[in-house]
Amino acid sequence: MKTKGKLFLQLVTISLGCVAYASGLILFLNPNDLAPGGVSGVSIMLSRFIPVEVGTLILVFNIPLLITAFIKFGAKFTAMTAFATVLSSTIMDLLEAFLPPDYAVTRDKLLAGIFGGTLMALGMGVIFRAGGTTGGSDIIIRLLRRKFRHLKTSTIFLITDCIIVGISALVFGNIEAALYAGIALAVNSSVLDFVLYGSNGARMIFIVTEHPDEINTALTEKLNTGSTVIRGEGAYTGKEKTILMVVAKKHRFPKIRDAVGAADPNSFMIVSSASEIFGNGYLSIFANEL
């Protein structure tokens, strides 16, 4: 019963992501000649020469990629990806069929790039988190991520999509449209990063103190925050030093700073940003295959 409920929630989540993805593409980008990269961008360009809807072209391109996904990633991943691909393509075709020809929410290419890129990224991120992809270059990039684990999904997207955007300038004969599409890509990359990796960016704090017990008590009892004790030695004085290392989400840092200051006003604190944190309370070190 739990498995069925989890699957239902997964499908609902993917469906919502498909609505956002398709809406961004058809209502904002496509009617403004903004090719957002990937298979969707190629399909938009081809639709200007072939009398076939964008959604149908995307689906056709995805057939060989879905076969590859089945071989490399198994039935479960392929099923979710196929569901997302078919549903998003269907939504695109329905929007094109029922809306007036070349309908656009806005004809301002800048606004179209910003809102279209945002909606697409939100949809892609939600679908990724639910265990599927929107197909197309998503599958290719997932394959690349297996070999190049150090690269973020959005970074690979940005590189491949920039190539397609450059080609769109030639196809549409409009360099400005390509530049606006570049804005859509930048927005897409930023939003996708946030949806996929969340606000796991944090503060890494090193506290040099002569009162580690007092500070640990303040952090543990008042803020429910742990720390790691590092033993050090002053290079000039030769005295033993206690260094506390604390990692906390950004919004918690002000309270930690105040608690440390109250426990030991003479403590020495070094604060830096931590872009990604894996482990208890943050991202799973095993789940980050996106």
DABELUR-V793182 format. One record per backbone hydrogen bond with DSSP energy under -1.0 kcal/mol. CO is the residue of the C=O (numbers start at 1). NH is the residue of the N-H. If there is no record, write none. Layout:
{{CO NH} {CO NH}}
This chain:
{{1 5} {2 6} {3 7} {4 8} {5 9} {6 10} {7 11} {8 12} {9 13} {10 14} {11 15} {12 16} {13 17} {14 18} {15 19} {16 20} {17 21} {18 22} {19 23} {20 24} {21 25} {22 26} {23 27} {24 29} {25 30} {27 105} {29 32} {29 34} {30 33} {37 41} {38 42} {39 43} {40 44} {41 45} {42 46} {43 47} {45 48} {46 49} {46 50} {50 52} {53 57} {54 58} {55 59} {56 60} {57 61} {58 62} {62 66} {63 67} {64 68} {65 69} {66 70} {67 71} {68 72} {69 73} {74 78} {75 79} {76 80} {77 81} {78 82} {79 83} {80 84} {81 85} {82 86} {83 87} {84 88} {85 89} {86 90} {87 91} {88 92} {89 93} {90 94} {91 95} {92 96} {93 97} {94 98} {95 99} {100 103} {108 112} {109 113} {110 114} {111 115} {112 116} {113 117} {114 118} {115 119} {116 120} {117 121} {118 122} {119 123} {120 124} {121 125} {122 126} {123 127} {124 128} {125 129} {126 130} {127 132} {128 131} {135 138} {136 139} {136 140} {137 141} {138 142} {139 143} {140 144} {141 145} {144 148} {148 151} {152 156} {153 157} {154 158} {155 159} {156 160} {157 161} {158 162} {159 163} {160 164} {161 165} {162 166} {163 167} {164 168} {165 169} {167 171} {168 172} {174 178} {175 179} {176 180} {177 181} {178 182} {179 183} {180 184} {181 185} {182 186} {183 187} {184 188} {185 189} {186 190} {187 191} {188 192} {189 193} {190 194} {191 195} {192 196} {193 197} {194 198} {197 200} {202 274} {203 248} {204 272} {205 246} {206 270} {207 244} {208 268} {211 215} {212 216} {213 217} {214 218} {215 219} {216 220} {217 221} {218 222} {219 225} {228 245} {230 243} {232 241} {234 238} {239 234} {241 232} {242 209} {243 230} {244 207} {245 228} {246 205} {248 203} {249 252} {250 253} {252 256} {253 257} {254 258} {255 259} {256 260} {257 261} {258 262} {259 263} {260 264} {264 267} {268 208} {270 206} {272 204} {274 202} {277 283} {279 282} {283 279} {287 289}}
